[in-house]
């Protein structure tokens, strides 16, 4: 059974940075998509970023709201995906989730993912 464990959330001032990590275990896939989503209080879960892994060729996709500030990357040797978040804004405050989808593509819908982590809280103060 695939397990995803996020870490790295916390409290940061506006303009600061955080790096989230998502460690994957329990499965081996050569083609898949890793995604980051977030959910703020009272709002629906929304897409943040995704990276497709297709025989070691990866493509990255970002929501317009984070483009230029957030970067998704991976360390294949550690089975870990990262979300580097720079120039954080109060509106970035949310619980951040990583997800793994077995379909390769710019998956921006949460139903396109098969496995989910438990989430990590990110709070940006003004």
Buried (B, 14 or more C-beta within 10 A) or exposed (E): EBEBBBEBBEEBEEEBEBBBBBBBEEBEEEEBBBBBBBBBEEEEBBBBBBBBBEEEEBEEBBBEBBEEBBBBBBEEEEBBBBBBBBEBBEEBBBBBBBBBBBEBEBBBEBEBBBBBBEBBEBBBEE
